[in-house]
Amino acid sequence: MPDASANPVRRYHADQQIATLLTVVSMAALGLGVDVRTVAKAGDRVTGAVVLSLIGLGGISFGLLTLLGVA
């Protein structure tokens, strides 16, 4: 079986690479440096979009952690 699940070490390595990639992407997103006061001044629609985006990203992160069996 050439499947990655047949070799747990290879699967762990692949999971580790995915985790590293997601960490780099999240750190880049944090580096954007959004000022909360600026978002609040932009209005309710922008604030709502930011909050929904953060909730969505949190949901995706939790889903990936659950899928990978970490959480």
Summary of the structure (lengths in Angstrom):
residues: 71
radius of gyration: 17.3
end to end distance: 28.3
largest distance: 57.6
contacts: 131
relative contact order: 0.08
helix: 80%
strand: 0%
